[in-house]
Amino acid sequence: MWRLPFFEALANAQRILIAGAGGGFDVYAGLPLGLALLGAGKTVHFGSLSLVNLHALDKGVWSEPGVAAITAETAAHESYFPERTLARWLALHALPSTVYAFPRTGVRPLRSAYRRLAKRLDLDAIVLVDGGTDILMRGDEAALGTPVEDATSLAAAAGTPVPTRLVASIGFGVDAYHGINHVQVLENIAALDRAGHYLGAFTVPSHGREAALYRDAVEHARINTPGRASIVNGQIAAALAGTAGDVPLDGRTAGTPLFVNPLMAMYFTFDLAGLAAHSLYLDRIRTTDNMLQVSHIIERFRDEIEPRPRVAFPH
């Protein structure tokens, strides 16, 4: 019990990519983990599936085909730019501040981009991070939340040959906002545990350095992205401040009650290849070139099945 399987898996890794799976601010959900690994002497890089039109940026940002190296100085016309916002926060704290951004594509080009970046950085580990639990949906649940980006990232990373590939999900409960049934999330985790792919859960200590820096980064992003702050990271940060219940977040959730709670501050961790194998539709999207194809394939799959009935928590 003293040695968590997740950290055991990373024990020999020296060059680690922490990558946001779902796009946008998902990369922030990996920040506490990345900071802890940096503190342990690891070389940590941050990556993100970007929701920004990266092709509108200066051509000099492209470190590899399909990989934009975003820094604090990267010029853009949009105020919404999570990767640059994170790069600026990292630079403010004298931390390695390049954030690698992937265009929003299908699995095939994203997989190629991951492979190029893995080779360029000589990675020995990738940790795909989801803010929420969408990435744990296998496909037959009552609702999948917003699965397109997460599934695309999971399939792409599963096809990237590095020695260690892991998944970390933080923010248990936030996807209720998108209709996820969290009893089914727990059922999925149990099934992954039976198959040997669940690597345990651990909390981010709310009074620790990583939590303090994470809260600071989320607040920095809120101030610098007016009107489009992250609902997911806002709830996780609130949980890491000892808050519980319906916490207002910049008015973006007005009329929809939230339930911030300590479970949101926990990482649930998995073997990436095992999680990918558990998906009922991932094989169907491996040859996609754009996310519209991914979305259509998921919709067709859902039309073919009878979803598991929604279940209420029994206590």
Disulfide bonds with the S-S distance in Angstrom:
none
